[in-house]
Amino acid sequence: MSQEADRLIADALRDHARIAAPARLRRKLARRHLGGRAPWLVPGLAALAGAAVATLVVLLVLRPPPPVIDPASEAVGDHLRMLGGRGLGVEVSDMHQVKPWFTGKLEFVPPITFLGDDEFTLAGGDVAVFLGHKAAELVYHRRLHVVSLFVFPATDTLDLERTIQGFHTIVWTRDGFGFALVSDLNFGELRALRDRL
């Protein structure tokens, strides 16, 4: 009897038009089929992960190299800031007063012994930031011209002379320190001061 009942039910189902399941039931069945996740979730997460990897590759591989800091350009910029009225931390013409002023402000003692003379008078000093590190700035005068000397710890060998924005610069290293002279004086006069240092 059960076989006959199954055949009758199958015939009845074949003869009648099928009725579509309600939308709510279809969504519920789809979620159950996808393990409870929305159908867009897996492709969406895959696309997001791909975008993150692509961004990381661009940042690591195509990133521009760090800028090269030009000591001559930095010396001119610092010199111009001083000329613009920044003032000096200590304004005296005696190196015996200037060098002690740096104590506790720098992690080194500037290896400068030139106290100034009739041609180059010492005006004072200040702490500057040079090539990303604290540096000593000593200021000399020659007639109406101002000369900035920057002294900083240096591991690289530097030896250059350049003219930037009308200012002459001489940069060199000696005994683990870098020195940068900058002024509107000519190179011959700057070299004369360098030789005294």
TORDRENTOR-953663 format. One record per residue: residue number from 1; x, z, y of N, C-alpha, C in turn. Coordinates in steps of 0.2 Angstrom, whole numbers, always signed. Atoms other than C-alpha are relative to their C-alpha. Layout:
N
<NUM; <X; Z; Y>; <X; Z; Y>; <X; Z; Y>>,
...
END
This chain:
197
<1; <+4; +0; -6>; <+0; +0; +0>; <+4; +0; +6>>,
<2; <-4; -1; -6>; <+14; +4; +12>; <+3; -7; +2>>,
<3; <-3; +7; -1>; <+21; -14; +10>; <-6; -4; +4>>,
<4; <+5; +4; -3>; <+4; -21; +15>; <-1; +2; +7>>,
<5; <+1; -2; -7>; <+3; -10; +30>; <+5; -2; +4>>,
<6; <-6; +2; -4>; <+20; -15; +36>; <-1; -7; +2>>,
<7; <+1; +7; -1>; <+15; -34; +34>; <-5; +0; +5>>,
<8; <+5; +0; -5>; <-1; -31; +44>; <+2; +2; +7>>,
<9; <-3; -2; -7>; <+8; -22; +58>; <+5; -5; +3>>,
<10; <-4; +6; -3>; <+21; -36; +59>; <-4; -6; +2>>,
<11; <+4; +5; -2>; <+8; -49; +59>; <-3; +1; +7>>,
<12; <+3; -2; -6>; <-1; -40; +73>; <+5; +0; +6>>,
<13; <-5; +0; -5>; <+15; -38; +83>; <+2; -7; +2>>,
<14; <-2; +7; -1>; <+19; -57; +81>; <-6; -3; +4>>,
<15; <+5; +3; -3>; <+2; -62; +87>; <-1; +2; +7>>,
<16; <+1; -2; -7>; <+1; -52; +103>; <+6; -1; +5>>,
<17; <-5; +1; -5>; <+11; -56; +119>; <+4; +7; +1>>,
<18; <-4; -6; -1>; <+26; -44; +122>; <-1; +2; +7>>,
<19; <+0; -3; -6>; <+25; -32; +136>; <+7; +2; +2>>,
<20; <-7; -2; -2>; <+41; -29; +146>; <+0; +8; +1>>,
<21; <-1; -7; -1>; <+47; -11; +146>; <+1; +1; +7>>,
<22; <+0; -2; -8>; <+45; -2; +163>; <+8; +0; +2>>,
<23; <-7; +0; -3>; <+61; -3; +174>; <+3; +7; -1>>,
<24; <-3; -7; +0>; <+64; +16; +173>; <+2; +1; -8>>,
<25; <-2; -1; +7>; <+65; +15; +154>; <+6; -5; -2>>,
<26; <-6; +4; +0>; <+77; +0; +155>; <+6; +3; +3>>,
<27; <-5; -3; -3>; <+88; +9; +167>; <+3; +6; -5>>,
<28; <-2; -6; +5>; <+88; +25; +155>; <+4; -3; -6>>,
<29; <-3; +3; +6>; <+92; +14; +140>; <+7; -3; +2>>,
<30; <-6; +3; -2>; <+106; +5; +150>; <+6; +6; +1>>,
<31; <-5; -6; -1>; <+114; +22; +155>; <+2; +3; -7>>,
<32; <-1; -3; +7>; <+113; +28; +137>; <+5; -5; -3>>,
<33; <-5; +5; +4>; <+122; +12; +131>; <+7; +0; +3>>,
<34; <-7; +0; -3>; <+136; +14; +144>; <+3; +7; +0>>,
<35; <-3; -7; +0>; <+139; +33; +140>; <-2; +4; +6>>,
<36; <+2; -4; -6>; <+129; +39; +155>; <+3; -2; +7>>,
<37; <-3; +2; -6>; <+139; +29; +168>; <-4; -6; +3>>,
<38; <+3; +5; -3>; <+132; +17; +180>; <+4; -7; -2>>,
<39; <-4; +6; +3>; <+136; -1; +175>; <+5; -3; +5>>,
<40; <-5; +3; -5>; <+147; -5; +191>; <+6; +5; +0>>,
<41; <-6; -5; +0>; <+158; +11; +188>; <+6; -2; -3>>,
<42; <-7; +2; +3>; <+171; +4; +176>; <+3; -6; +4>>,
<43; <-3; +5; -4>; <+174; -12; +185>; <+2; +2; +7>>,
<44; <-2; -3; -7>; <+174; -3; +202>; <+6; +4; +0>>,
<45; <-6; -5; +1>; <+187; +10; +196>; <+6; -5; -2>>,
<46; <-6; +4; +1>; <+198; -4; +189>; <+2; -4; +6>>,
<47; <-2; +4; -6>; <+197; -14; +205>; <+4; +5; +5>>,
<48; <-3; -5; -4>; <+201; +2; +215>; <+7; +2; -2>>,
<49; <-7; -1; +2>; <+216; +6; +204>; <+5; -6; +1>>,
<50; <-5; +6; -2>; <+223; -12; +206>; <+2; +0; +7>>,
<51; <-1; +0; -8>; <+221; -11; +225>; <+6; +6; +1>>,
<52; <-5; -5; -1>; <+231; +6; +224>; <+7; -2; -2>>,
<53; <-7; +2; +2>; <+245; -1; +214>; <+3; -6; +4>>,
<54; <-2; +6; -5>; <+246; -17; +225>; <+3; +3; +7>>,
<55; <-2; -3; -7>; <+247; -6; +241>; <+7; +4; -1>>,
<56; <-7; -4; +1>; <+261; +5; +233>; <+6; -5; -1>>,
<57; <-5; +4; +1>; <+271; -10; +228>; <+2; -3; +7>>,
<58; <-1; +2; -7>; <+269; -17; +246>; <+4; +5; +4>>,
<59; <-4; -5; -3>; <+275; -1; +253>; <+7; +1; -2>>,
<60; <-7; -1; +3>; <+290; +1; +242>; <+4; -6; +0>>,
<61; <-4; +6; +1>; <+296; -16; +240>; <+1; -4; +7>>,
<62; <+0; +4; -6>; <+291; -25; +257>; <+1; +5; +6>>,
<63; <-1; -4; -6>; <+295; -10; +268>; <+6; -2; +4>>,
<64; <-6; +2; -4>; <+306; -14; +283>; <+6; +5; -1>>,
<65; <-5; -5; +1>; <+323; -6; +282>; <+0; +4; +6>>,
<66; <+0; -4; -6>; <+326; +9; +294>; <+4; -3; +6>>,
<67; <-3; +3; -5>; <+331; +4; +311>; <+7; +2; +1>>,
<68; <-7; -2; -1>; <+350; +4; +315>; <+0; +2; +7>>,
<69; <-1; -3; -7>; <+354; +15; +329>; <+6; -2; +3>>,
<70; <-6; +2; -3>; <+366; +8; +341>; <+3; +6; +5>>,
<71; <-2; -6; -5>; <+377; +22; +349>; <+1; -2; +7>>,
<72; <-1; +2; -7>; <+381; +12; +364>; <-7; +0; +4>>,
<73; <+7; +0; -3>; <+362; +9; +368>; <-2; +7; +1>>,
<74; <+3; -7; -1>; <+358; +27; +365>; <+4; +4; +5>>,
<75; <-4; -3; -5>; <+372; +32; +376>; <-2; -2; +7>>,
<76; <+3; +3; -6>; <+365; +21; +390>; <-6; +4; +2>>,
<77; <+6; -3; -1>; <+348; +28; +388>; <+0; +7; +2>>,
<78; <-1; -7; -2>; <+354; +46; +388>; <+3; +1; +7>>,
<79; <-3; +0; -7>; <+364; +43; +404>; <-5; -2; +5>>,
<80; <+6; +1; -5>; <+349; +35; +413>; <-4; +6; +0>>,
<81; <+4; -6; +0>; <+339; +50; +408>; <+3; +6; +5>>,
<82; <-4; -5; -4>; <+352; +61; +416>; <+0; -2; +7>>,
<83; <+0; +3; -6>; <+353; +50; +431>; <-7; +1; +4>>,
<84; <+7; +0; -3>; <+334; +51; +433>; <-2; +7; +2>>,
<85; <+1; -7; -3>; <+335; +69; +438>; <-1; +5; -5>>,
<86; <+1; -5; +5>; <+335; +78; +422>; <+4; +7; +1>>,
<87; <-5; -5; -1>; <+349; +89; +428>; <+4; +2; -5>>,
<88; <-4; -2; +5>; <+362; +98; +419>; <-1; +8; -2>>,
<89; <+1; -7; +2>; <+361; +115; +409>; <+5; +4; +4>>,
<90; <-5; -4; -4>; <+377; +121; +418>; <+4; -5; +5>>,
<91; <-3; +4; -5>; <+384; +114; +434>; <+6; +4; +3>>,
<92; <-6; -2; -3>; <+402; +119; +437>; <+6; -5; -1>>,
<93; <-6; +4; +1>; <+419; +111; +438>; <+5; +3; -4>>,
<94; <-5; -3; +4>; <+428; +122; +427>; <-1; +0; -7>>,
<95; <+2; +1; +8>; <+429; +118; +408>; <+0; +7; -3>>,
<96; <+0; -7; +3>; <+433; +137; +405>; <-7; +3; +1>>,
<97; <+6; -3; -1>; <+415; +140; +411>; <-5; -5; -4>>,
<98; <+4; +5; +3>; <+407; +124; +403>; <+0; +1; -8>>,
<99; <-1; +0; +7>; <+414; +126; +385>; <-4; +7; -3>>,
<100; <+4; -6; +3>; <+407; +144; +383>; <-7; +0; +1>>,
<101; <+8; +1; -1>; <+390; +139; +390>; <-3; -3; -7>>,
<102; <+3; +3; +6>; <+388; +128; +374>; <+0; +5; -6>>,
<103; <+0; -5; +6>; <+391; +144; +362>; <-7; +1; -1>>,
<104; <+7; -1; +2>; <+375; +146; +352>; <-5; -5; +1>>,
<105; <+5; +6; -1>; <+367; +130; +358>; <+2; -6; -4>>,
<106; <-3; +5; +4>; <+378; +119; +347>; <+3; +3; -6>>,
<107; <-3; -3; +6>; <+384; +121; +329>; <+7; -2; +0>>,
<108; <-7; +2; -1>; <+401; +115; +335>; <+3; +1; +7>>,
<109; <-4; -1; -7>; <+414; +118; +349>; <+2; -7; +2>>,
<110; <-2; +7; -2>; <+416; +101; +359>; <+8; +1; +0>>,
<111; <-7; +0; +0>; <+435; +97; +356>; <+3; -4; +6>>,
<112; <-2; +3; -7>; <+438; +93; +375>; <+4; +5; +3>>,
<113; <-4; -5; -3>; <+452; +101; +384>; <+1; -3; +7>>,
<114; <-1; +3; -7>; <+452; +89; +400>; <-5; +4; +5>>,
<115; <+3; -4; -5>; <+447; +100; +414>; <-2; -4; +6>>,
<116; <+2; +4; -6>; <+445; +86; +427>; <+7; +0; +4>>,
<117; <-6; +0; -5>; <+458; +81; +440>; <-3; -4; +6>>,
<118; <+2; +3; -6>; <+458; +72; +457>; <-4; -6; -1>>,
<119; <+3; +6; +1>; <+452; +56; +450>; <-7; +1; -4>>,
<120; <+7; -2; +3>; <+438; +63; +438>; <-1; +7; +0>>,
<121; <+2; -7; -1>; <+430; +79; +443>; <-5; +2; -5>>,
<122; <+5; -3; +5>; <+420; +89; +430>; <-6; +2; +4>>,
<123; <+6; -2; -3>; <+402; +91; +436>; <-4; +6; -4>>,
<124; <+4; -4; +4>; <+395; +101; +422>; <-1; -3; -7>>,
<125; <+2; +2; +6>; <+387; +99; +405>; <-7; +2; -2>>,
<126; <+7; -1; +3>; <+371; +100; +394>; <+0; -2; -7>>,
<127; <+1; +2; +7>; <+365; +99; +377>; <-5; -6; +0>>,
<128; <+4; +7; +1>; <+358; +81; +372>; <-1; -1; -7>>,
<129; <+1; +3; +7>; <+351; +73; +357>; <+3; -7; -1>>,
<130; <-3; +6; +0>; <+362; +59; +352>; <+1; -2; -8>>,
<131; <+0; +3; +7>; <+360; +48; +336>; <-4; +5; -5>>,
<132; <+4; -4; +4>; <+347; +61; +330>; <+3; +7; -1>>,
<133; <-3; -6; +1>; <+358; +76; +331>; <+2; +3; +7>>,
<134; <-2; -3; -7>; <+362; +89; +345>; <+8; -2; +1>>,
<135; <-6; +2; -2>; <+377; +84; +355>; <+2; +3; +7>>,
<136; <-2; -2; -7>; <+387; +90; +370>; <+0; -6; +5>>,
<137; <+0; +5; -5>; <+385; +80; +386>; <+4; +3; +6>>,
<138; <-4; -2; -6>; <+399; +82; +399>; <+0; -5; +5>>,
<139; <+1; +5; -6>; <+397; +74; +416>; <+6; +1; +5>>,
<140; <-6; +1; -5>; <+412; +68; +427>; <-2; -4; +5>>,
<141; <+1; +4; -6>; <+412; +61; +444>; <+6; -4; +2>>,
<142; <-6; +4; -2>; <+424; +47; +450>; <-3; -3; +7>>,
<143; <+3; +2; -7>; <+420; +44; +469>; <-7; +1; +0>>,
<144; <+8; -1; +1>; <+401; +41; +469>; <-3; -2; -6>>,
<145; <+3; +2; +7>; <+400; +36; +451>; <+0; +6; -5>>,
<146; <+1; -6; +5>; <+394; +47; +437>; <+2; -3; -7>>,
<147; <-2; +2; +6>; <+401; +46; +420>; <-2; +6; -5>>,
<148; <+2; -5; +5>; <+393; +54; +405>; <+4; -1; -7>>,
<149; <-4; +0; +7>; <+403; +59; +389>; <-4; +4; -5>>,
<150; <+4; -3; +6>; <+393; +63; +373>; <+5; +1; -5>>,
<151; <-4; -3; +5>; <+402; +73; +360>; <-4; +2; -6>>,
<152; <+4; -2; +6>; <+395; +74; +342>; <+4; -1; -6>>,
<153; <-4; +0; +7>; <+400; +77; +324>; <-2; -7; -3>>,
<154; <+1; +7; +3>; <+403; +60; +316>; <+4; -1; -7>>,
<155; <-3; +2; +7>; <+407; +54; +298>; <+2; -7; +0>>,
<156; <-1; +7; +0>; <+407; +36; +302>; <+6; -2; +5>>,
<157; <-5; +2; -5>; <+422; +27; +311>; <-4; -5; +5>>,
<158; <+3; +4; -5>; <+416; +20; +327>; <+6; -2; +5>>,
<159; <-5; +3; -5>; <+426; +9; +339>; <-3; -6; +3>>,
<160; <+3; +6; -3>; <+417; -2; +351>; <+0; +1; +8>>,
<161; <+1; +1; -8>; <+415; -7; +370>; <-5; -5; +1>>,
<162; <+6; +4; -1>; <+399; -14; +376>; <-2; +1; +7>>,
<163; <+3; -1; -6>; <+390; -17; +392>; <-7; -1; -1>>,
<164; <+8; +0; +1>; <+371; -13; +392>; <-3; +1; +6>>,
<165; <+4; -1; -6>; <+360; -15; +407>; <+4; +2; +6>>,
<166; <-5; -1; -5>; <+375; -15; +418>; <+4; +6; +0>>,
<167; <-4; -5; +1>; <+383; +0; +411>; <+5; -1; -5>>,
<168; <-5; +1; +5>; <+399; +0; +402>; <+1; +6; -5>>,
<169; <-1; -5; +5>; <+401; +10; +386>; <+6; +0; -4>>,
<170; <-6; +0; +5>; <+416; +15; +375>; <-2; +6; -5>>,
<171; <+2; -5; +6>; <+412; +24; +358>; <+6; +0; -5>>,
<172; <-6; +0; +4>; <+426; +30; +347>; <-1; +7; -4>>,
<173; <+0; -6; +4>; <+429; +43; +333>; <+7; +3; +0>>,
<174; <-6; -3; +1>; <+443; +56; +331>; <-1; +7; -3>>,
<175; <+0; -7; +3>; <+445; +71; +320>; <-7; +2; -2>>,
<176; <+7; -2; +2>; <+427; +71; +313>; <-5; +0; +6>>,
<177; <+5; +0; -6>; <+419; +69; +331>; <+0; -7; +2>>,
<178; <+1; +7; -3>; <+412; +54; +339>; <-1; +2; +8>>,
<179; <+0; +0; -7>; <+414; +51; +358>; <-3; -6; +3>>,
<180; <+3; +6; -3>; <+403; +40; +369>; <+1; +1; +8>>,
<181; <-1; +0; -7>; <+408; +37; +387>; <-5; -6; +3>>,
<182; <+5; +5; -4>; <+395; +28; +399>; <+0; +1; +7>>,
<183; <+0; +0; -7>; <+396; +23; +417>; <-1; -7; +3>>,
<184; <+0; +7; -3>; <+394; +9; +429>; <+7; -1; +3>>,
<185; <-7; +1; -2>; <+413; +11; +432>; <+2; -6; -5>>,
<186; <-2; +6; +4>; <+423; -4; +425>; <+4; +3; -6>>,
<187; <-3; -2; +6>; <+431; -3; +408>; <+7; +3; +1>>,
<188; <-7; -3; -2>; <+449; +0; +415>; <-1; +7; +2>>,
<189; <+1; -7; -2>; <+443; +16; +423>; <-3; +4; -5>>,
<190; <+3; -4; +6>; <+433; +22; +408>; <+6; +1; -5>>,
<191; <-5; -1; +5>; <+448; +19; +397>; <+5; +5; +3>>,
<192; <-5; -5; -3>; <+459; +29; +409>; <-3; +7; -1>>,
<193; <+3; -7; +1>; <+446; +44; +407>; <+1; +1; -8>>,
<194; <+0; -1; +7>; <+446; +41; +388>; <+7; +3; -2>>,
<195; <-7; -2; +1>; <+465; +43; +388>; <+2; +7; +2>>,
<196; <-1; -7; -2>; <+464; +60; +396>; <-4; +4; -4>>,
<197; <+4; -4; +4>; <+452; +66; +384>; <+3; +1; -7>>,
END
